[in-house]
Amino acid sequence: MRILLSEGASTSAREAITALGLRGHHVEVCDPDPHCLGRFSRFVRKFHHCPPLGTDPHGYLAFILDLISGGQFDVLLPIHEQGLLFAKTRKETDKFEQVFWSGQSLVELYQALSQRRNTGMAALFVAGMREWMRSSELKLSPGTQLRVQKVMDVTISREVERLERRLTFLATVGSTAPFVGLFGTVWGIMTSFQAIAVSKNTNLAVVAPGIAEALFATALGLLAAIPAVIFYNKFNSEVARHAARLEGFADEFAAILSRQIDKTTV
């Protein structure tokens, strides 16, 4: 298959290029950065320099449409949205961890973050601190730590749900597309048998059109399923890695708050 990737700068794009190249597919990449990570992969047959999607979306779409309108590609593999989501999440998490462990006052950090919408680890910290601050206004007790942990568990679940929101589509395509192709295969074979029955002739010219349709339907099913499965596995592992990172931070943060509670209650 001839596959065009919508970008080549992310780690996800590089992994997709390698996975598709190892399976013998013809891979080409378009990206606004001529020095992007994916360009220098040995599996990339050709690089297309395109307008940047962020600052010139119309130019980018026109460029992509011009490429695929020539019929030289079997699949356009768009990996921008989910790839950018995980890249943004990793960047925000790294930045927050750097600030959190810099020694800044947790109260000051909470006051700064609580004024805006947060996601990821920052949202986890704000949720835990909010519950701790509310409890401290009353009276800190051993039950405070349990409430804080419960609040952080709920925040982790919401964050994982946010990241998994678009994976259902990939899972559905990866699991159902081969069966759609199989249905087309069966239909094509039925057509061939009907042609034999009508003409009472088993000549190749009689059965060839139906068999060709059957093989084409099978190819279309695999064409949709293979990239979907590759990216589902990739993004699912990203979600699991991020969830483990959040759970580790929640345990460390809970330990810090537990020490504060112990100092107050002693």
Backbone torsions as a table, in degrees:
resi	resn	phi	psi	omega
1	MET	NA	145.8	174.7
2	ARG	-98.5	116.2	-171.9
3	ILE	-120.4	132.8	176.1
4	LEU	-108.7	122.1	177.1
5	LEU	-91.8	138.8	-174.6
6	SER	-74.6	-14.2	175.6
7	GLU	-160.2	161.3	-177.7
8	GLY	-134.7	14.2	-174.4
9	ALA	-91.1	-26.1	-173.2
10	SER	-85.6	162.1	174.8
11	THR	-63.6	-35.2	177.5
12	SER	-60.9	-41.1	179.0
13	ALA	-64.1	-43.0	-179.5
14	ARG	-62.9	-42.0	179.1
15	GLU	-67.1	-37.3	177.2
16	ALA	-65.5	-41.5	178.2
17	ILE	-59.2	-46.2	-179.5
18	THR	-64.3	-45.2	-178.1
19	ALA	-63.8	-42.3	-179.8
20	LEU	-72.3	-38.3	179.3
21	GLY	-65.0	-38.9	178.7
22	LEU	-64.6	-24.4	178.3
23	ARG	-90.2	6.9	174.0
24	GLY	86.7	10.8	-179.6
25	HIS	-80.2	151.3	175.6
26	HIS	-85.1	114.3	-173.5
27	VAL	-114.8	129.2	171.7
28	GLU	-124.7	152.9	-173.6
29	VAL	-129.9	140.2	170.4
30	CYS	-119.4	136.6	-178.5
31	ASP	-161.1	147.2	179.0
32	PRO	-73.2	-18.3	-178.7
33	ASP	-96.1	113.6	-179.5
34	PRO	-67.7	-12.7	179.6
35	HIS	-111.5	26.4	-177.8
36	CYS	-67.0	160.5	-174.5
37	LEU	-59.7	-42.9	-173.8
38	GLY	-70.6	-23.9	-174.8
39	ARG	-61.5	-32.5	-171.8
40	PHE	-94.2	10.1	174.2
41	SER	-71.8	142.4	179.8
42	ARG	-69.3	-13.1	-179.1
43	PHE	-90.2	-9.4	-179.9
44	VAL	-83.9	117.2	-177.9
45	ARG	-79.7	-32.9	-177.4
46	LYS	-153.6	143.8	178.4
47	PHE	-112.6	134.9	178.6
48	HIS	-115.4	120.3	178.7
49	HIS	-83.8	117.7	-174.0
50	CYS	-120.2	163.5	174.4
51	PRO	-64.1	151.9	179.6
52	PRO	-69.7	135.2	-179.4
53	LEU	-66.1	-37.7	-175.5
54	GLY	-66.0	-41.4	-175.1
55	THR	-102.4	-19.8	-179.4
56	ASP	-139.5	67.0	-176.6
57	PRO	-62.2	-36.0	-179.9
58	HIS	-66.5	-42.1	178.2
59	GLY	-65.2	-37.9	178.9
60	TYR	-64.4	-47.9	-178.7
61	LEU	-64.3	-39.5	178.3
62	ALA	-63.6	-38.1	179.0
63	PHE	-64.9	-44.5	-179.6
64	ILE	-65.1	-44.2	-180.0
65	LEU	-62.0	-37.7	179.0
66	ASP	-65.2	-37.0	179.9
67	LEU	-67.5	-47.6	-173.2
68	ILE	-81.5	-17.1	-179.1
69	SER	-68.9	-20.1	179.8
70	GLY	-74.6	-9.7	178.2
71	GLY	75.6	17.0	-178.3
72	GLN	-88.5	-4.4	179.4
73	PHE	-119.9	142.2	176.2
74	ASP	-87.0	-32.2	-175.6
75	VAL	-140.6	135.4	166.7
76	LEU	-102.3	117.9	-175.0
77	LEU	-103.5	98.1	-179.5
78	PRO	-83.9	114.3	-178.7
79	ILE	-120.5	13.7	-177.1
80	HIS	-63.8	-54.8	-166.4
81	GLU	-61.7	-56.8	-176.8
82	GLN	-69.6	-38.4	178.5
83	GLY	-62.4	-43.0	178.6
84	LEU	-66.9	-34.6	178.7
85	LEU	-61.7	-47.3	179.8
86	PHE	-69.6	-37.1	177.5
87	ALA	-63.6	-42.2	177.9
88	LYS	-64.9	-40.7	179.9
89	THR	-63.4	-44.7	178.4
90	ARG	-62.2	-42.2	-179.5
91	LYS	-63.9	-44.9	179.4
92	GLU	-64.9	-38.8	179.7
93	THR	-65.9	-44.3	178.4
94	ASP	-61.5	-42.3	-179.2
95	LYS	-65.7	-41.6	-179.1
96	PHE	-67.1	-42.9	179.8
97	GLU	-60.7	-38.2	178.9
98	GLN	-62.5	-42.4	179.1
99	VAL	-70.8	-41.8	-175.9
100	PHE	-62.4	-43.1	-177.5
101	TRP	-90.7	10.0	-179.7
102	SER	-79.5	-10.2	-179.4
103	GLY	99.9	2.2	177.8
104	GLN	-65.8	148.0	178.5
105	SER	-58.8	132.5	-179.6
106	LEU	-64.9	-33.6	179.1
107	VAL	-67.0	-43.4	178.4
108	GLU	-64.2	-41.1	178.5
109	LEU	-64.3	-40.6	178.4
110	TYR	-63.8	-43.3	179.8
111	GLN	-63.3	-36.7	179.4
112	ALA	-71.0	-40.5	-176.4
113	LEU	-79.9	-29.7	-175.3
114	SER	-70.4	-10.9	-179.5
115	GLN	-83.2	-6.9	-178.1
116	ARG	-137.3	169.3	179.4
117	ARG	-76.0	133.3	-176.9
118	ASN	-123.9	153.0	173.0
119	THR	-133.5	166.6	175.0
120	GLY	67.4	-139.2	-174.9
121	MET	-67.2	-33.1	178.2
122	ALA	-64.1	-40.9	177.7
123	ALA	-64.9	-36.7	177.9
124	LEU	-64.1	-43.7	179.0
125	PHE	-64.2	-45.4	-178.0
126	VAL	-63.2	-40.9	179.7
127	ALA	-63.8	-44.3	178.8
128	GLY	-65.9	-43.3	-179.9
129	MET	-67.4	-36.2	179.8
130	ARG	-62.2	-44.1	178.3
131	GLU	-66.0	-38.5	-179.8
132	TRP	-67.1	-40.5	179.7
133	MET	-66.3	-39.9	178.2
134	ARG	-63.9	-40.8	179.9
135	SER	-68.6	-35.7	-178.5
136	SER	-69.6	-24.5	176.5
137	GLU	-68.6	-26.8	176.7
138	LEU	-91.6	-89.2	176.2
139	LYS	-162.1	124.4	179.9
140	LEU	-68.7	138.6	179.9
141	SER	-147.1	169.3	177.1
142	PRO	-56.2	-26.8	178.5
143	GLY	-70.8	-17.7	179.0
144	THR	-62.2	-42.9	-179.0
145	GLN	-61.9	-38.6	179.0
146	LEU	-65.0	-41.5	179.0
147	ARG	-64.8	-41.6	178.6
148	VAL	-61.9	-43.1	179.0
149	GLN	-63.9	-39.1	178.4
150	LYS	-63.6	-43.4	179.4
151	VAL	-62.5	-42.3	-179.9
152	MET	-69.0	-34.7	176.3
153	ASP	-61.9	-42.3	178.4
154	VAL	-64.5	-40.4	179.5
155	THR	-64.7	-40.5	177.0
156	ILE	-61.4	-43.4	179.3
157	SER	-61.3	-41.4	179.0
158	ARG	-66.7	-38.8	179.7
159	GLU	-66.1	-43.1	178.2
160	VAL	-63.9	-40.2	178.2
161	GLU	-62.9	-37.5	178.5
162	ARG	-63.7	-40.9	-178.6
163	LEU	-75.0	-29.1	-177.5
164	GLU	-88.5	-1.8	-171.7
165	ARG	-56.9	-38.5	-176.1
166	ARG	-96.5	-1.7	-179.1
167	LEU	-75.9	-22.1	-179.5
168	THR	-60.4	-38.9	-180.0
169	PHE	-63.2	-44.8	179.4
170	LEU	-62.9	-42.3	179.8
171	ALA	-63.7	-40.4	-179.5
172	THR	-65.4	-45.3	179.6
173	VAL	-64.0	-44.6	-178.1
174	GLY	-63.6	-32.0	-176.6
175	SER	-91.0	-28.0	-175.1
176	THR	-101.1	-26.3	-176.5
177	ALA	-57.7	-42.5	177.8
178	PRO	-60.7	-34.4	179.5
179	PHE	-72.4	-33.4	174.1
180	VAL	-63.8	-42.6	176.0
181	GLY	-63.1	-38.2	178.0
182	LEU	-64.3	-39.0	176.9
183	PHE	-60.2	-42.9	177.1
184	GLY	-63.7	-36.3	177.5
185	THR	-62.5	-47.8	179.3
186	VAL	-61.0	-41.4	-179.4
187	TRP	-64.0	-40.9	178.8
188	GLY	-64.7	-40.3	178.3
189	ILE	-66.7	-39.0	176.1
190	MET	-60.3	-41.1	178.9
191	THR	-61.2	-40.2	179.3
192	SER	-63.7	-43.8	179.3
193	PHE	-65.7	-36.3	177.4
194	GLN	-65.6	-37.7	178.1
195	ALA	-65.6	-38.1	177.3
196	ILE	-64.4	-42.4	-178.4
197	ALA	-64.6	-38.8	-178.3
198	VAL	-71.0	-45.8	-175.9
199	SER	-86.7	-15.7	-175.8
200	LYS	53.0	41.8	-177.9
201	ASN	-143.8	133.5	-179.9
202	THR	-101.0	19.6	179.1
203	ASN	-60.7	147.2	-178.1
204	LEU	-59.1	-34.1	-179.8
205	ALA	-63.6	-24.7	-179.5
206	VAL	-79.3	-42.3	-174.4
207	VAL	-92.3	-15.9	-175.1
208	ALA	-58.9	-44.8	-179.1
209	PRO	-59.7	-44.0	179.8
210	GLY	-65.6	-40.4	178.6
211	ILE	-65.9	-39.1	178.7
212	ALA	-62.6	-42.4	177.2
213	GLU	-62.9	-38.7	-180.0
214	ALA	-63.9	-45.8	-179.8
215	LEU	-66.9	-36.3	179.3
216	PHE	-65.3	-41.1	178.2
217	ALA	-64.2	-40.0	177.7
218	THR	-62.4	-44.4	179.9
219	ALA	-62.2	-39.9	179.2
220	LEU	-64.1	-41.0	178.0
221	GLY	-61.1	-45.6	178.5
222	LEU	-68.4	-33.8	179.7
223	LEU	-59.5	-37.0	178.8
224	ALA	-84.1	-36.3	-172.3
225	ALA	-74.8	-42.3	-173.4
226	ILE	-61.5	-53.7	177.8
227	PRO	-60.8	-37.5	-178.5
228	ALA	-63.0	-42.3	179.5
229	VAL	-66.7	-42.2	179.8
230	ILE	-58.3	-48.8	-176.3
231	PHE	-75.5	-30.1	176.0
232	TYR	-63.1	-46.3	178.9
233	ASN	-62.7	-40.9	179.8
234	LYS	-63.3	-51.9	-176.6
235	PHE	-70.8	-31.1	177.2
236	ASN	-65.5	-39.3	177.0
237	SER	-67.3	-33.5	176.5
238	GLU	-64.4	-42.0	178.5
239	VAL	-62.6	-44.9	-179.7
240	ALA	-63.2	-39.4	179.3
241	ARG	-65.9	-41.5	179.7
242	HIS	-68.8	-38.7	179.0
243	ALA	-63.4	-40.9	178.2
244	ALA	-64.3	-36.7	178.3
245	ARG	-66.5	-41.4	177.7
246	LEU	-64.9	-42.4	179.6
247	GLU	-64.5	-38.6	176.7
248	GLY	-63.5	-42.4	177.5
249	PHE	-65.5	-40.5	179.7
250	ALA	-60.1	-40.5	178.5
251	ASP	-65.4	-42.6	179.9
252	GLU	-66.6	-42.0	-179.6
253	PHE	-67.2	-39.0	177.5
254	ALA	-63.1	-36.4	177.8
255	ALA	-65.3	-39.6	178.0
256	ILE	-63.3	-46.5	179.5
257	LEU	-65.9	-34.1	178.8
258	SER	-62.7	-40.2	177.7
259	ARG	-64.5	-39.5	178.7
260	GLN	-64.6	-38.8	179.1
261	ILE	-65.7	-41.7	179.3
262	ASP	-62.3	-40.5	179.3
263	LYS	-64.5	-37.4	-176.7
264	THR	-74.8	-38.0	-174.9
265	THR	-84.0	-15.8	-179.6
266	VAL	-70.9	NA	NA
